Amino acid sequence: EAEAAPSAPPARDGKEAAPTEKPDEERPFDVGAIAGVGFPRPLAIEGVFRYRKTVLVGAEYSFMPKTSIASVDARMWGAAADVRVFPFQGAFFVGMRGGYQSISAEATISAANVGSYTESAEVSTWFVNPRLGFMWVWKPLTLGIDAGVQIPITTTVTRSSLLAVAAPDVDARVTTATDLLGRTVLPTVDLLRVGLVF
C-alpha cells in the first residue's frame, strides 16, 4: 500500500494557524494630503480619505496670491468639499467639487482736490465643479490630473459706490476682473496633484 503523505505539524497551541491577511484587508481605507497647481485658483491643498479604492473624499483650501493686472490688484481664495468616484477601481475617476469662492480686486485712483484713494469690488460665489481625471496611487505617493467646469450657483457682489463716478475706466477693469472669475462658467484644470496617502 502507498504511504500516506505526512500531514502538516499542528500549531504549537493545538490550533490551526490563521491565514495571513493582506494589508488592504486589514484596513479598507487610506488617509493623506495632496497639494496641487491649477486654474482658476493656482495653489491648493487637500486632506483626503479613500475607501476601498472606490471613493475618495476630501476637504480643500485653494487660493491665488495677490496678482496685479492692468493696475488692478486681485486676490482669490476658495474652500470646497470634494468627491471622486473610481468606477473601475483604477486611476480614472469622475469627480464633483462644491464650495465657496471669494475674489476681490482693488485699484488706487487719484482725484482732484481729494488725492489718492483705493476703491474695490468683491464677488462671493457658491459653485459646483464637475470634472473627469486620473489619480494614480502608489503608496505612499499619489499623482493626479483632471479637468472640468466651475458653475456659479449664487453670487454676491460688493463694490465701491464712488469708483464708477470718479474713475469709470478703473471701475471697468475692476469689475471685469471680479465678474470674469466670480460670475461666469469657467474651465477648471488641475495641472498636477502630488501627495502622500497611507
C-alpha positions as CSV (number, residue, x, y, z in Angstrom):
1,E,0.0,0.0,0.0
2,A,1.2,3.6,-0.8
3,E,2.2,5.5,2.2
4,A,0.0,8.5,3.1
5,A,1.6,11.9,2.7
6,P,2.7,13.3,6.1
7,S,0.4,15.8,7.5
8,A,1.5,19.4,8.4
9,P,2.5,19.7,12.0
10,P,-0.1,21.2,14.2
11,A,0.4,24.7,15.6
12,R,2.1,24.9,19.0
13,D,-1.2,25.8,20.7
14,G,-3.0,23.0,19.1
15,K,-5.0,25.3,16.8
16,E,-4.6,25.8,13.0
17,A,-2.7,28.9,12.0
18,A,-4.9,31.6,10.7
19,P,-4.3,32.7,7.1
20,T,-2.2,35.8,6.8
21,E,-4.4,38.9,5.8
22,K,-3.3,41.3,3.2
23,P,-2.8,44.9,4.2
24,D,-5.8,46.1,2.2
25,E,-8.0,43.5,4.0
26,E,-6.7,44.7,7.4
27,R,-7.7,48.4,6.7
28,P,-10.0,49.2,3.9
29,F,-9.3,52.9,4.0
30,D,-6.4,55.3,3.4
31,V,-5.8,58.9,4.6
32,G,-3.5,61.5,3.3
33,A,-2.8,65.0,1.9
34,I,-2.5,66.3,-1.6
35,A,-1.1,69.6,-2.9
36,G,-1.6,71.0,-6.4
37,V,-1.4,73.7,-9.0
38,G,-4.1,74.6,-11.5
39,F,-6.7,77.1,-12.7
40,P,-8.6,79.3,-11.6
41,R,-7.1,79.1,-8.1
42,P,-3.4,78.3,-8.8
43,L,-2.5,76.8,-5.4
44,A,-4.4,74.2,-3.4
45,I,-4.0,71.8,-0.5
46,E,-6.5,69.0,0.3
47,G,-6.9,66.4,3.1
48,V,-8.3,63.1,1.7
49,F,-9.9,59.9,2.8
50,R,-10.1,56.9,0.4
51,Y,-12.3,53.8,0.9
52,R,-11.5,50.6,-0.9
53,K,-10.0,52.2,-4.0
54,T,-13.5,53.2,-5.0
55,V,-14.4,56.5,-3.4
56,L,-12.1,59.4,-2.3
57,V,-13.5,62.3,-0.4
58,G,-11.6,65.5,0.5
59,A,-11.7,69.0,2.0
60,E,-9.8,71.6,0.0
61,Y,-8.4,75.1,0.5
62,S,-7.2,76.9,-2.6
63,F,-6.0,80.4,-3.3
64,M,-4.5,82.9,-5.8
65,P,-1.8,85.2,-4.2
66,K,-2.1,88.9,-4.8
67,T,-1.8,89.5,-8.6
68,S,-1.6,92.8,-10.4
69,I,-3.1,93.1,-13.9
70,A,-3.5,96.5,-15.6
71,S,-3.0,98.4,-12.3
72,V,-5.7,96.2,-10.6
73,D,-4.7,94.1,-7.6
74,A,-6.7,90.9,-7.4
75,R,-6.9,88.1,-4.8
76,M,-8.9,84.9,-4.7
77,W,-9.5,82.0,-2.3
78,G,-11.9,79.1,-2.1
79,A,-12.9,76.3,0.3
80,A,-14.7,73.2,-1.0
81,A,-15.7,69.6,-0.3
82,D,-14.7,67.1,-3.0
83,V,-15.8,63.6,-4.0
84,R,-14.0,61.3,-6.6
85,V,-15.6,58.0,-7.6
86,F,-13.3,55.4,-9.3
87,P,-15.8,53.2,-11.2
88,F,-13.2,50.7,-12.4
89,Q,-11.1,50.9,-9.2
90,G,-8.2,52.2,-11.3
91,A,-6.8,55.6,-11.9
92,F,-9.8,57.1,-13.8
93,F,-12.3,59.0,-11.7
94,V,-15.5,61.1,-12.0
95,G,-15.4,63.9,-9.6
96,M,-17.6,66.6,-8.1
97,R,-16.4,69.6,-6.1
98,G,-18.7,72.1,-4.4
99,G,-17.9,75.1,-2.3
100,Y,-17.4,78.8,-1.8
101,Q,-15.1,81.2,-3.6
102,S,-14.2,84.9,-2.9
103,I,-12.4,87.1,-5.4
104,S,-11.6,90.8,-4.6
105,A,-10.0,93.4,-6.8
106,E,-8.9,96.9,-5.9
107,A,-7.2,99.9,-7.6
108,T,-5.8,103.2,-6.4
109,I,-7.0,106.3,-8.2
110,S,-6.3,110.0,-7.9
111,A,-8.9,112.7,-7.9
112,A,-8.6,116.4,-8.0
113,N,-8.9,118.1,-4.5
114,V,-9.1,114.6,-2.9
115,G,-5.8,112.9,-3.6
116,S,-5.2,109.2,-4.0
117,Y,-7.5,106.6,-2.5
118,T,-8.3,102.9,-3.0
119,E,-11.6,101.5,-4.3
120,S,-12.5,97.9,-4.5
121,A,-15.0,95.2,-5.6
122,E,-15.7,91.7,-4.3
123,V,-17.7,88.8,-5.7
124,S,-18.5,85.9,-3.4
125,T,-19.7,82.7,-5.2
126,W,-21.1,79.3,-4.2
127,F,-20.2,76.9,-7.0
128,V,-20.2,73.3,-8.2
129,N,-17.3,71.8,-10.2
130,P,-18.0,68.5,-12.1
131,R,-14.8,67.0,-13.7
132,L,-13.0,64.0,-15.0
133,G,-9.5,62.9,-14.3
134,F,-6.9,60.4,-13.3
135,M,-5.3,59.7,-9.9
136,W,-2.6,57.2,-9.6
137,V,-1.8,55.8,-6.1
138,W,1.5,54.0,-5.4
139,K,1.5,54.1,-1.6
140,P,2.5,56.4,-0.3
141,L,2.9,58.5,-3.4
142,T,-0.1,60.0,-5.2
143,L,-0.2,61.8,-8.6
144,G,-3.3,63.2,-10.3
145,I,-4.6,65.4,-13.1
146,D,-8.2,66.5,-14.0
147,A,-10.3,68.9,-16.0
148,G,-13.9,70.2,-15.7
149,V,-16.1,73.3,-15.4
150,Q,-16.9,75.6,-12.5
151,I,-20.5,76.6,-12.5
152,P,-21.7,79.5,-10.2
153,I,-24.8,78.8,-8.3
154,T,-25.3,82.0,-6.4
155,T,-23.2,85.2,-6.3
156,T,-23.0,88.3,-4.1
157,V,-21.4,91.5,-5.3
158,T,-20.0,94.2,-3.1
159,R,-18.4,97.3,-4.8
160,S,-17.4,100.8,-4.0
161,S,-20.1,103.3,-5.0
162,L,-17.7,106.1,-5.9
163,L,-15.5,104.2,-8.3
164,A,-17.8,104.3,-11.3
165,V,-18.2,108.1,-10.9
166,A,-14.6,109.1,-10.1
167,A,-12.8,106.7,-12.5
168,P,-15.0,104.8,-14.9
169,D,-12.1,103.3,-16.7
170,V,-10.6,101.8,-13.5
171,D,-14.1,100.7,-12.4
172,A,-14.4,98.8,-15.7
173,R,-11.1,97.0,-15.1
174,V,-12.0,96.1,-11.5
175,T,-15.5,94.8,-12.3
176,T,-14.2,92.9,-15.4
177,A,-11.7,91.0,-13.2
178,T,-14.2,90.1,-10.5
179,D,-17.0,89.2,-12.9
180,L,-14.8,87.0,-15.1
181,L,-13.6,84.8,-12.3
182,G,-16.6,85.0,-10.0
183,R,-19.8,85.2,-12.0
184,T,-19.1,83.2,-15.2
185,V,-18.8,79.5,-16.0
186,L,-15.0,78.7,-16.0
187,P,-12.9,75.8,-17.2
188,T,-11.0,74.2,-14.4
189,V,-7.7,72.3,-14.7
190,D,-5.6,70.6,-12.1
191,L,-2.3,70.5,-13.9
192,L,-0.7,68.4,-11.2
193,R,-1.7,67.0,-7.9
194,V,1.0,65.4,-5.7
195,G,0.6,64.0,-2.3
196,L,1.0,61.2,0.2
197,V,-1.6,58.6,1.1
198,F,-1.1,56.0,3.9
